């Protein structure tokens, strides 16, 4: 497995985990307010990771695996 492929897989796994945690924090009704903040930050982080992943894929198209 190349470093490029590992990097893309790691970004995808991180986005999935951040989305799952953010959804869990925001959809459970009886959690404290701190979980709402953590869920929001997690969803924002997932969005930034997704943007980073797309930019990385576009930039690394010229790299031979």
C-alpha positions in Angstrom: 0.0 0.0 0.0 1.4 3.4 -1.0 1.7 6.3 1.3 -0.8 8.2 -0.9 -3.4 5.5 -0.6 -2.9 5.2 3.1 -3.3 9.0 3.5 -6.6 8.9 1.6 -7.9 5.9 3.5 -6.9 7.6 6.8 -8.8 10.8 5.9 -11.9 8.8 4.9 -11.9 6.9 8.2 -11.4 10.2 10.2 -14.3 11.8 8.3 -16.6 8.9 9.1 -15.6 8.8 12.8 -16.0 12.6 13.1 -19.5 12.5 11.5 -20.5 9.6 13.6 -19.4 11.2 16.8 -21.0 14.5 15.8 -24.3 12.9 15.0 -24.2 10.9 18.3 -23.5 14.1 20.3 -26.3 16.1 18.6 -29.0 13.3 18.4 -28.9 12.1 22.0 -31.4 14.4 23.8 -30.4 14.0 27.5 -26.7 14.9 27.2 -25.2 18.1 28.8 -24.6 21.2 26.7 -20.9 20.4 26.4 -21.8 17.5 24.1 -23.6 19.9 21.8 -20.5 21.9 21.5 -18.3 18.9 20.9 -20.7 17.6 18.3 -20.7 20.9 16.5 -16.9 21.1 16.5 -16.7 17.4 15.4 -19.0 18.1 12.4 -17.0 21.2 11.5 -13.8 19.2 11.7 -15.4 16.5 9.4 -16.2 19.3 6.9 -12.6 20.6 7.0 -11.2 17.1 6.6 -13.5 16.5 3.6 -12.3 19.7 2.0 -8.7 18.8 2.8 -9.2 15.3 1.3 -10.6 16.6 -1.9 -7.8 19.1 -2.3 -5.2 16.4 -1.5 -6.7 14.1 -4.2 -6.7 16.9 -6.8 -3.1 17.9 -6.0 -1.8 14.3 -5.9 -3.2 13.2 -9.3 0.2 13.7 -10.9 1.9 11.6 -8.4 2.5 8.0 -9.6 1.6 5.3 -7.2 
